[in-house]
Structure formats: C-alpha cells, structure tokens
Amino acid sequence: QVQLVESGGGLVQPGGSLRLSCVASGNIFSPNVMGWYRQAPGHQRELVATITSGGAPDYADSVKGRFTISRDNAKNAVYLQMNSLKPEDTAVYYCNVRPLYNILNRGSWGQGTQVTVSS
C-alpha cells in the first residue's frame, strides 16, 4: 500500500507560477518512476511529466520549457515547478508512483490538487 499527498495548488493569473509537491509513503518499490498527471472536466487524464529514481525527466510537449520536474529520494518526494502558466493548464493535478521494471503496474495515485489559471 502506497499513499501520496499533494499540495501547492491554487489560483494564479496567466503568466504566473506555482510549485506542486507530493510526498509518498508506504510500500514503495525501488527503482521507480514518479510523475504528475492532470485532468480537466470532460477530458481524460493526461501525462504532464515523469522522473526516474536516477533523475531522468520526461515532459509532455505542451509543458516542455515551462515546467520542471524534480525529486528528493531521501524524502520520497516529487515536485513540479510551473512557470508561464496558461489558462489551458487549468486542471486537477495528480501525483503518481510506479515500479520502473513492471510495465503492467500503473502505480498509486494521490488525491489531486486544483490548479486554476485565470484573470
């Protein structure tokens, strides 16, 4: 059983910044991949960014150059620095952790944190 707790969401104006945090606890396999996904009403959940235990990041094209993912292995934490935010970034953001070597295991999810970008 793995638990993930997200924080850092809120309301910002276009062009603003937010930093999301996620801390995992429980039976966490290693090595693993941690990442952020988002879902807007009426839309499917989509990948935003992932990062391996070794620090290799991957980003969706829509956020590349604006968002930065990082992690602290000692704290089992993953972060998402979001800059130059757009209204299209408005969504509930979810944290995820999964084992690196089991492609059938979709991992565990956090409860989500709301990000709203509006004037």
N, C-alpha and C positions, 0 to 999 in steps of 0.2 A: 504494500500500500504506500503510495506517494501522495503527499499533499503539497500544493503550490498556492502561495498567497501573493497576489499582485497589488501594487499600489502606484500612485503617481498620476492617475488620470485627472482630467478636469476640463475647463472651458478656456480656450485661448483664441486670440484673433488670428486671421490669416497672416503668415509670416512669422508667427511666434514659435516658441519651443516648449517641449515637455520632456521629462525624463521618467520612464517607467521602470519599476523594479519588481522582481519576482524572486522569492526565496522558497526553495524546495526542501522537504524533509521526508523521512521515512526510508523505505527500501529502494534506494536509488542505485541502479546499475552503473558500472563504470567499465570502459568509457561510454559516454553518452552524448546526445545532442540536445541542446536546449534552444528554444526558439519562441518567436512571437507570431501569432496569427490574429486576424481581425475579421469582424462580421458586422455589416450594416443591415438594418431591417430590410427584408425582402431579398437579400443577397446570400450567397453561400460563403462559408468561412474560407478565407484565403491566407496563404503564407505571406508573411512580411519579411522575416529574417530568421536565420538559424546560425548557431555557432557550436562547434565541437568542443570536447574537453581539451583538445590541443590548441584551441583558439582559432580554427579556420572558419571564417564567416561566409555567409551566402545571403544575397538580398534579392527581393523582387525588383524587377526593372522600375516599377512605379515609385520606389523609395530610394533607389541607389543614388548616392551623392547627397542625400538629405538626412537619412537615418544612419545611426551607428549602433551596432550590437556589441556587447562585451559581457564578460562573465568573471566571477570570482569563485574558483573551485573550492577554496577553503570554506566559503560561506554557502556553497550550493546555490549561488545567486546568479541571475542573468538580468541585464539592463538593456534598455532601448532609449538612446538619446535621439529625439525627434526635433529636427530643425526645419525652418522654412515650411511650416505646416500649411496645408491647403484644405479647403472645405471637403474635398474628396477623401481626406484622411479620417473624417468623422466615422467612428465605429466603436464597438466594444472590442478591446484588445485582450487576447487570451495568451497565457504562458503555457508552454508545453515542454516536457522532458521525455525522451525515449532512449532505449539502448542503441548504441551505434551499430552493432553487428546483428540485430534481429530486425529485418526489414518488414516483417509482418506485425510487429508490435508498434502500434500508433502512439503509445505512451499515455501519460496522465495530463490532465488539464486543470488549470486554475479556474476561479470563478468569474474572471473577467473584470476589466476596469474601463469605464466610459471615457472616451476622448471626443470632445466636440470642438470643432474649428469653425467659428462664426464671428461676423462683425456685430 
